Amino acid sequence: MNPERLLNRFLEYVAVETTSVEGVSEYPSSPGQLRLGQRIVEELRQLGLQQVEQDAHGLVWASLPANVDPPGATIAFLAHLDTSPEA
């Protein structure tokens, strides 16, 4: 792990304006939320993941095929991006 690269990536993420917009009934409620998701999509593709997609609501998913033979059990990694008008 490269601590400097990790810090720089984190700083790129927090620089994106993702604050929720109050009173909006659509999700995501701000364009920045979609932009952050798109940034993550780009990074997942650079890492070699497959079937990387972002839907109209900003949800991002990807697939990492097994790299051993025979393939082991499927594992799911989940993460949640949350924003708040109070942030």
N, CA, C and O atoms as a printed pandas DataFrame, in Angstrom:
     atom_number atom_name residue_name chain_id  residue_number  x_coord  y_coord  z_coord
0              1         N          MET        A               1    0.843   -1.169    0.000
1              2        CA          MET        A               1    0.000    0.000    0.000
2              3         C          MET        A               1    0.891    1.236    0.000
3              4         O          MET        A               1    1.884    1.308    0.725
4              5         N          ASN        A               2    0.519    2.193   -0.819
5              6        CA          ASN        A               2    1.251    3.441   -0.912
6              7         C          ASN        A               2    0.448    4.521   -0.181
7              8         O          ASN        A               2   -0.564    4.987   -0.705
8              9         N          PRO        A               3    0.878    4.927    1.021
9             10        CA          PRO        A               3    0.107    5.895    1.809
10            11         C          PRO        A               3   -0.130    7.224    1.084
11            12         O          PRO        A               3   -1.205    7.812    1.210
12            13         N          GLU        A               4    0.848    7.693    0.340
13            14        CA          GLU        A               4    0.680    8.966   -0.369
14            15         C          GLU        A               4   -0.382    8.845   -1.461
15            16         O          GLU        A               4   -1.213    9.738   -1.626
16            17         N          ARG        A               5   -0.352    7.749   -2.197
17            18        CA          ARG        A               5   -1.356    7.528   -3.245
18            19         C          ARG        A               5   -2.745    7.381   -2.643
19            20         O          ARG        A               5   -3.722    7.887   -3.195
20            21         N          LEU        A               6   -2.833    6.694   -1.517
21            22        CA          LEU        A               6   -4.110    6.529   -0.824
22            23         C          LEU        A               6   -4.656    7.881   -0.365
23            24         O          LEU        A               6   -5.842    8.162   -0.537
24            25         N          LEU        A               7   -3.805    8.709    0.209
25            26        CA          LEU        A               7   -4.224   10.037    0.649
26            27         C          LEU        A               7   -4.682   10.885   -0.537
27            28         O          LEU        A               7   -5.704   11.565   -0.456
28            29         N          ASN        A               8   -3.936   10.847   -1.626
29            30        CA          ASN        A               8   -4.308   11.635   -2.804
30            31         C          ASN        A               8   -5.657   11.199   -3.364
31            32         O          ASN        A               8   -6.462   12.039   -3.767
32            33         N          ARG        A               9   -5.908    9.901   -3.394
33            34        CA          ARG        A               9   -7.192    9.398   -3.880
34            35         C          ARG        A               9   -8.318    9.887   -2.967
35            36         O          ARG        A               9   -9.357   10.343   -3.445
36            37         N          PHE        A              10   -8.108    9.792   -1.670
37            38        CA          PHE        A              10   -9.113   10.264   -0.711
38            39         C          PHE        A              10   -9.396   11.751   -0.917
39            40         O          PHE        A              10  -10.553   12.170   -0.924
40            41         N          LEU        A              11   -8.342   12.545   -1.083
41            42        CA          LEU        A              11   -8.517   13.986   -1.278
42            43         C          LEU        A              11   -9.262   14.291   -2.578
43            44         O          LEU        A              11  -10.022   15.257   -2.637
44            45         N          GLU        A              12   -9.054   13.482   -3.617
45            46        CA          GLU        A              12   -9.818   13.644   -4.856
46            47         C          GLU        A              12  -11.298   13.376   -4.606
47            48         O          GLU        A              12  -12.158   14.098   -5.109
48            49         N          TYR        A              13  -11.587   12.350   -3.838
49            50        CA          TYR        A              13  -12.988   12.013   -3.544
50            51         C          TYR        A              13  -13.680   13.131   -2.768
51            52         O          TYR        A              13  -14.785   13.541   -3.121
52            53         N          VAL        A              14  -13.035   13.621   -1.717
53            54        CA          VAL        A              14  -13.699   14.621   -0.876
54            55         C          VAL        A              14  -13.769   15.989   -1.547
55            56         O          VAL        A              14  -14.509   16.859   -1.089
56            57         N          ALA        A              15  -13.014   16.194   -2.623
57            58        CA          ALA        A              15  -13.072   17.465   -3.349
58            59         C          ALA        A              15  -14.325   17.572   -4.218
59            60         O          ALA        A              15  -14.680   18.666   -4.657
60            61         N          VAL        A              16  -14.995   16.449   -4.469
61            62        CA          VAL        A              16  -16.208   16.458   -5.291
62            63         C          VAL        A              16  -17.376   16.909   -4.422
63            64         O          VAL        A              16  -17.616   16.339   -3.358
64            65         N          GLU        A              17  -18.093   17.916   -4.863
65            66        CA          GLU        A              17  -19.248   18.439   -4.123
66            67         C          GLU        A              17  -20.403   17.443   -4.248
67            68         O          GLU        A              17  -21.013   17.319   -5.310
68            69         N          THR        A              18  -20.691   16.742   -3.161
69            70        CA          THR        A              18  -21.731   15.704   -3.180
70            71         C          THR        A              18  -22.846   15.961   -2.180
71            72         O          THR        A              18  -23.653   15.070   -1.915
72            73         N          THR        A              19  -22.903   17.157   -1.624
73            74        CA          THR        A              19  -23.930   17.446   -0.623
74            75         C          THR        A              19  -25.318   17.249   -1.214
75            76         O          THR        A              19  -25.597   17.700   -2.325
76            77         N          SER        A              20  -26.179   16.580   -0.474
77            78        CA          SER        A              20  -27.561   16.374   -0.914
78            79         C          SER        A              20  -28.291   17.699   -1.008
79            80         O          SER        A              20  -28.011   18.635   -0.259
80            81         N          VAL        A              21  -29.227   17.764   -1.934
81            82        CA          VAL        A              21  -30.063   18.949   -2.095
82            83         C          VAL        A              21  -31.407   18.657   -1.439
83            84         O          VAL        A              21  -32.124   17.743   -1.847
84            85         N          GLU        A              22  -31.734   19.437   -0.428
85            86        CA          GLU        A              22  -33.005   19.224    0.277
86            87         C          GLU        A              22  -34.188   19.528   -0.638
87            88         O          GLU        A              22  -34.123   20.417   -1.488
88            89         N          GLY        A              23  -35.266   18.773   -0.448
89            90        CA          GLY        A              23  -36.492   19.009   -1.188
90            91         C          GLY        A              23  -36.527   18.400   -2.570
91            92         O          GLY        A              23  -37.521   18.539   -3.284
92            93         N          VAL        A              24  -35.459   17.729   -2.961
93            94        CA          VAL        A              24  -35.415   17.083   -4.272
94            95         C          VAL        A              24  -35.868   15.644   -4.102
95            96         O          VAL        A              24  -35.386   14.936   -3.218
96            97         N          SER        A              25  -36.792   15.212   -4.947
97            98        CA          SER        A              25  -37.319   13.851   -4.807
98            99         C          SER        A              25  -36.608   12.854   -5.709
99           100         O          SER        A              25  -36.967   11.676   -5.718
100          101         N          GLU        A              26  -35.611   13.292   -6.467
101          102        CA          GLU        A              26  -34.871   12.399   -7.352
102          103         C          GLU        A              26  -33.572   11.961   -6.680
103          104         O          GLU        A              26  -33.027   12.657   -5.823
104          105         N          TYR        A              27  -33.101   10.804   -7.087
105          106        CA          TYR        A              27  -31.841   10.291   -6.555
106          107         C          TYR        A              27  -30.923    9.953   -7.703
107          108         O          TYR        A              27  -31.334    9.273   -8.643
108          109         N          PRO        A              28  -29.695   10.411   -7.648
109          110        CA          PRO        A              28  -29.131   11.254   -6.608
110          111         C          PRO        A              28  -29.686   12.673   -6.698
111          112         O          PRO        A              28  -30.229   13.076   -7.727
112          113         N          SER        A              29  -29.544   13.402   -5.635
113          114        CA          SER        A              29  -30.136   14.740   -5.580
114          115         C          SER        A              29  -29.205   15.831   -6.099
115          116         O          SER        A              29  -29.630   16.977   -6.249
116          117         N          SER        A              30  -27.955   15.503   -6.373
117          118        CA          SER        A              30  -27.033   16.516   -6.900
118          119         C          SER        A              30  -26.145   15.902   -7.981
119          120         O          SER        A              30  -25.845   14.709   -7.931
120          121         N          PRO        A              31  -25.723   16.707   -8.958
121          122        CA          PRO        A              31  -24.874   16.200  -10.036
122          123         C          PRO        A              31  -23.535   15.666   -9.534
123          124         O          PRO        A              31  -22.974   14.747  -10.130
124          125         N          GLY        A              32  -23.024   16.230   -8.451
125          126        CA          GLY        A              32  -21.738   15.779   -7.921
126          127         C          GLY        A              32  -21.763   14.340   -7.458
127          128         O          GLY        A              32  -20.744   13.651   -7.515
128          129         N          GLN        A              33  -22.910   13.877   -7.000
129          130        CA          GLN        A              33  -23.028   12.486   -6.573
130          131         C          GLN        A              33  -22.805   11.555   -7.764
131          132         O          GLN        A              33  -22.141   10.527   -7.631
132          133         N          LEU        A              34  -23.353   11.908   -8.923
133          134        CA          LEU        A              34  -23.112   11.111  -10.129
134          135         C          LEU        A              34  -21.654   11.202  -10.560
135          136         O          LEU        A              34  -21.071   10.210  -10.996
136          137         N          ARG        A              35  -21.060   12.394  -10.438
137          138        CA          ARG        A              35  -19.654   12.560  -10.825
138          139         C          ARG        A              35  -18.731   11.695   -9.971
139          140         O          ARG        A              35  -17.795   11.088  -10.491
140          141         N          LEU        A              36  -18.986   11.634   -8.674
141          142        CA          LEU        A              36  -18.149   10.795   -7.814
142          143         C          LEU        A              36  -18.300    9.330   -8.207
143          144         O          LEU        A              36  -17.313    8.598   -8.271
144          145         N          GLY        A              37  -19.516    8.907   -8.467
145          146        CA          GLY        A              37  -19.730    7.533   -8.917
146          147         C          GLY        A              37  -19.003    7.250  -10.216
147          148         O          GLY        A              37  -18.425    6.175  -10.379
148          149         N          GLN        A              38  -19.021    8.200  -11.147
149          150        CA          GLN        A              38  -18.326    8.007  -12.421
150          151         C          GLN        A              38  -16.823    7.904  -12.203
151          152         O          GLN        A              38  -16.151    7.127  -12.882
152          153         N          ARG        A              39  -16.296    8.668  -11.277
153          154        CA          ARG        A              39  -14.861    8.581  -10.953
154          155         C          ARG        A              39  -14.521    7.180  -10.443
155          156         O          ARG        A              39  -13.492    6.611  -10.805
156          157         N          ILE        A              40  -15.389    6.640   -9.610
157          158        CA          ILE        A              40  -15.173    5.295   -9.085
158          159         C          ILE        A              40  -15.275    4.264  -10.205
159          160         O          ILE        A              40  -14.507    3.303  -10.234
160          161         N          VAL        A              41  -16.219    4.457  -11.128
161          162        CA          VAL        A              41  -16.335    3.567  -12.292
162          163         C          VAL        A              41  -15.020    3.558  -13.066
163          164         O          VAL        A              41  -14.515    2.490  -13.413
164          165         N          GLU        A              42  -14.465    4.727  -13.337
165          166        CA          GLU        A              42  -13.201    4.819  -14.069
166          167         C          GLU        A              42  -12.089    4.076  -13.342
167          168         O          GLU        A              42  -11.309    3.360  -13.970
168          169         N          GLU        A              43  -12.010    4.237  -12.034
169          170        CA          GLU        A              43  -10.957    3.572  -11.267
170          171         C          GLU        A              43  -11.138    2.058  -11.268
171          172         O          GLU        A              43  -10.159    1.320  -11.380
172          173         N          LEU        A              44  -12.368    1.592  -11.146
173          174        CA          LEU        A              44  -12.614    0.149  -11.172
174          175         C          LEU        A              44  -12.199   -0.440  -12.516
175          176         O          LEU        A              44  -11.628   -1.530  -12.566
176          177         N          ARG        A              45  -12.479    0.267  -13.594
177          178        CA          ARG        A              45  -12.064   -0.206  -14.925
178          179         C          ARG        A              45  -10.544   -0.239  -15.030
179          180         O          ARG        A              45   -9.981   -1.183  -15.586
180          181         N          GLN        A              46   -9.873    0.790  -14.498
181          182        CA          GLN        A              46   -8.410    0.823  -14.526
182          183         C          GLN        A              46   -7.813   -0.338  -13.734
183          184         O          GLN        A              46   -6.731   -0.827  -14.057
184          185         N          LEU        A              47   -8.524   -0.772  -12.699
185          186        CA          LEU        A              47   -8.061   -1.899  -11.888
186          187         C          LEU        A              47   -8.323   -3.245  -12.560
187          188         O          LEU        A              47   -7.888   -4.284  -12.063
188          189         N          GLY        A              48   -9.038   -3.230  -13.695
189          190        CA          GLY        A              48   -9.276   -4.453  -14.442
190          191         C          GLY        A              48  -10.576   -5.165  -14.127
191          192         O          GLY        A              48  -10.776   -6.298  -14.565
192          193         N          LEU        A              49  -11.466   -4.528  -13.379
193          194        CA          LEU        A              49  -12.750   -5.156  -13.113
194          195         C          LEU        A              49  -13.596   -5.144  -14.377
195          196         O          LEU        A              49  -13.377   -4.332  -15.277
196          197         N          GLN        A              50  -14.561   -6.049  -14.436
197          198        CA          GLN        A              50  -15.411   -6.192  -15.611
198          199         C          GLN        A              50  -16.844   -5.817  -15.267
199          200         O          GLN        A              50  -17.215   -5.702  -14.099
200          201         N          GLN        A              51  -17.632   -5.632  -16.304
201          202        CA          GLN        A              51  -19.051   -5.302  -16.144
202          203         C          GLN        A              51  -19.230   -4.121  -15.183
203          204         O          GLN        A              51  -20.120   -4.130  -14.332
204          205         N          VAL        A              52  -18.387   -3.124  -15.330
205          206        CA          VAL        A              52  -18.452   -1.948  -14.461
206          207         C          VAL        A              52  -19.530   -1.020  -15.010
207          208         O          VAL        A              52  -19.474   -0.609  -16.168
208          209         N          GLU        A              53  -20.501   -0.697  -14.180
209          210        CA          GLU        A              53  -21.622    0.123  -14.626
210          211         C          GLU        A              53  -22.066    1.084  -13.530
211          212         O          GLU        A              53  -21.863    0.847  -12.339
212          213         N          GLN        A              54  -22.671    2.165  -13.971
213          214        CA          GLN        A              54  -23.332    3.104  -13.068
214          215         C          GLN        A              54  -24.714    3.360  -13.650
215          216         O          GLN        A              54  -24.840    3.685  -14.831
216          217         N          ASP        A              55  -25.748    3.216  -12.834
217          218        CA          ASP        A              55  -27.098    3.446  -13.343
218          219         C          ASP        A              55  -27.512    4.906  -13.160
219          220         O          ASP        A              55  -26.742    5.715  -12.643
220          221         N          ALA        A              56  -28.714    5.231  -13.581
221          222        CA          ALA        A              56  -29.208    6.608  -13.538
222          223         C          ALA        A              56  -29.326    7.145  -12.118
223          224         O          ALA        A              56  -29.365    8.359  -11.916
224          225         N          HIS        A              57  -29.384    6.257  -11.139
225          226        CA          HIS        A              57  -29.488    6.673   -9.742
226          227         C          HIS        A              57  -28.122    6.765   -9.066
227          228         O          HIS        A              57  -28.036    7.080   -7.880
228          229         N          GLY        A              58  -27.060    6.491   -9.814
229          230        CA          GLY        A              58  -25.719    6.601   -9.266
230          231         C          GLY        A              58  -25.165    5.320   -8.680
231          232         O          GLY        A              58  -24.028    5.295   -8.211
232          233         N          LEU        A              59  -25.959    4.245   -8.699
233          234        CA          LEU        A              59  -25.465    2.975   -8.164
234          235         C          LEU        A              59  -24.362    2.435   -9.068
235          236         O          LEU        A              59  -24.488    2.448  -10.292
236          237         N          VAL        A              60  -23.286    1.962   -8.455
237          238        CA          VAL        A              60  -22.132    1.443   -9.186
238          239         C          VAL        A              60  -21.938   -0.011   -8.814
239          240         O          VAL        A              60  -22.018   -0.372   -7.640
240          241         N          TRP        A              61  -21.683   -0.853   -9.814
241          242        CA          TRP        A              61  -21.353   -2.239   -9.530
242          243         C          TRP        A              61  -20.343   -2.727  -10.548
243          244         O          TRP        A              61  -20.210   -2.162  -11.633
244          245         N          ALA        A              62  -19.628   -3.793  -10.179
245          246        CA          ALA        A              62  -18.582   -4.341  -11.033
246          247         C          ALA        A              62  -18.372   -5.802  -10.678
247          248         O          ALA        A              62  -18.836   -6.281   -9.643
248          249         N          SER        A              63  -17.667   -6.496  -11.551
249          250        CA          SER        A              63  -17.389   -7.911  -11.345
250          251         C          SER        A              63  -15.890   -8.153  -11.482
251          252         O          SER        A              63  -15.236   -7.618  -12.377
252          253         N          LEU        A              64  -15.371   -8.960  -10.586
253          254        CA          LEU        A              64  -13.974   -9.369  -10.645
254          255         C          LEU        A              64  -13.962  -10.886  -10.778
255          256         O          LEU        A              64  -14.234  -11.595   -9.810
256          257         N          PRO        A              65  -13.647  -11.391  -11.973
257          258        CA          PRO        A              65  -13.673  -12.841  -12.177
258          259         C          PRO        A              65  -12.619  -13.554  -11.321
259          260         O          PRO        A              65  -11.610  -12.971  -10.923
260          261         N          ALA        A              66  -12.887  -14.813  -11.060
261          262        CA          ALA        A              66  -11.929  -15.639  -10.315
262          263         C          ALA        A              66  -10.613  -15.705  -11.083
263          264         O          ALA        A              66  -10.598  -15.689  -12.313
264          265         N          ASN        A              67   -9.512  -15.778  -10.344
265          266        CA          ASN        A              67   -8.205  -15.907  -10.985
266          267         C          ASN        A              67   -7.481  -17.168  -10.524
267          268         O          ASN        A              67   -6.260  -17.275  -10.639
268          269         N          VAL        A              68   -8.250  -18.117  -10.001
269          270        CA          VAL        A              68   -7.701  -19.407   -9.599
270          271         C          VAL        A              68   -8.529  -20.510  -10.246
271          272         O          VAL        A              68   -9.680  -20.298  -10.627
272          273         N          ASP        A              69   -7.931  -21.681  -10.364
273          274        CA          ASP        A              69   -8.634  -22.809  -10.958
274          275         C          ASP        A              69   -8.546  -23.989  -10.009
275          276         O          ASP        A              69   -7.437  -24.392   -9.658
276          277         N          PRO        A              70   -9.632  -24.547   -9.587
277          278        CA          PRO        A              70  -11.007  -24.176   -9.928
278          279         C          PRO        A              70  -11.430  -22.930   -9.153
279          280         O          PRO        A              70  -10.907  -22.662   -8.072
280          281         N          PRO        A              71  -12.388  -22.161   -9.711
281          282        CA          PRO        A              71  -12.863  -20.961   -9.017
282          283         C          PRO        A              71  -13.453  -21.299   -7.656
283          284         O          PRO        A              71  -14.096  -22.335   -7.489
284          285         N          GLY        A              72  -13.233  -20.433   -6.703
285          286        CA          GLY        A              72  -13.786  -20.614   -5.363
286          287         C          GLY        A              72  -15.179  -20.027   -5.262
287          288         O          GLY        A              72  -15.819  -19.715   -6.266
288          289         N          ALA        A              73  -15.627  -19.886   -4.049
289          290        CA          ALA        A              73  -16.956  -19.335   -3.797
290          291         C          ALA        A              73  -17.005  -17.859   -4.192
291          292         O          ALA        A              73  -15.990  -17.163   -4.169
292          293         N          THR        A              74  -18.181  -17.405   -4.548
293          294        CA          THR        A              74  -18.394  -16.002   -4.882
294          295         C          THR        A              74  -18.392  -15.171   -3.607
295          296         O          THR        A              74  -18.974  -15.556   -2.594
296          297         N          ILE        A              75  -17.729  -14.031   -3.677
297          298        CA          ILE        A              75  -17.675  -13.109   -2.545
298          299         C          ILE        A              75  -18.226  -11.761   -3.009
299          300         O          ILE        A              75  -17.936  -11.323   -4.122
300          301         N          ALA        A              76  -19.001  -11.117   -2.181
301          302        CA          ALA        A              76  -19.524   -9.787   -2.500
302          303         C          ALA        A              76  -18.913   -8.765   -1.549
303          304         O          ALA        A              76  -18.860   -8.977   -0.338
304          305         N          PHE        A              77  -18.460   -7.669   -2.109
305          306        CA          PHE        A              77  -17.993   -6.532   -1.324
306          307         C          PHE        A              77  -18.975   -5.397   -1.567
307          308         O          PHE        A              77  -19.252   -5.049   -2.715
308          309         N          LEU        A              78  -19.488   -4.834   -0.524
309          310        CA          LEU        A              78  -20.470   -3.761   -0.641
310          311         C          LEU        A              78  -19.952   -2.511    0.050
311          312         O          LEU        A              78  -19.289   -2.583    1.085
312          313         N          ALA        A              79  -20.263   -1.383   -0.532
313          314        CA          ALA        A              79  -19.910   -0.102    0.077
314          315         C          ALA        A              79  -21.076    0.852   -0.135
315          316         O          ALA        A              79  -21.889    0.665   -1.040
316          317         N          HIS        A              80  -21.145    1.858    0.692
317          318        CA          HIS        A              80  -22.258    2.796    0.628
318          319         C          HIS        A              80  -21.722    4.220    0.599
319          320         O          HIS        A              80  -20.956    4.626    1.473
320          321         N          LEU        A              81  -22.131    4.965   -0.408
321          322        CA          LEU        A              81  -21.807    6.389   -0.472
322          323         C          LEU        A              81  -23.019    7.135    0.051
323          324         O          LEU        A              81  -24.122    6.966   -0.469
324          325         N          ASP        A              82  -22.834    7.934    1.042
325          326        CA          ASP        A              82  -23.965    8.653    1.615
326          327         C          ASP        A              82  -23.636   10.132    1.669
327          328         O          ASP        A              82  -22.496   10.523    1.920
328          329         N          THR        A              83  -24.636   10.933    1.434
329          330        CA          THR        A              83  -24.470   12.375    1.530
330          331         C          THR        A              83  -25.604   12.936    2.368
331          332         O          THR        A              83  -26.638   12.294    2.558
332          333         N          SER        A              84  -25.396   14.117    2.853
333          334        CA          SER        A              84  -26.388   14.725    3.732
334          335         C          SER        A              84  -26.426   16.225    3.490
335          336         O          SER        A              84  -25.381   16.830    3.255
336          337         N          PRO        A              85  -27.597   16.840    3.542
337          338        CA          PRO        A              85  -27.643   18.294    3.402
338          339         C          PRO        A              85  -26.960   19.009    4.567
339          340         O          PRO        A              85  -26.612   20.184    4.448
340          341         N          GLU        A              86  -26.766   18.319    5.689
341          342        CA          GLU        A              86  -26.112   18.924    6.844
342          343         C          GLU        A              86  -24.594   18.874    6.756
343          344         O          GLU        A              86  -23.908   19.539    7.532
344          345         N          ALA        A              87  -24.062   18.094    5.818
345          346        CA          ALA        A              87  -22.610   17.912    5.739
346          347         C          ALA        A              87  -21.917   19.152    5.231
347          348         O          ALA        A              87  -20.693   19.168    5.105
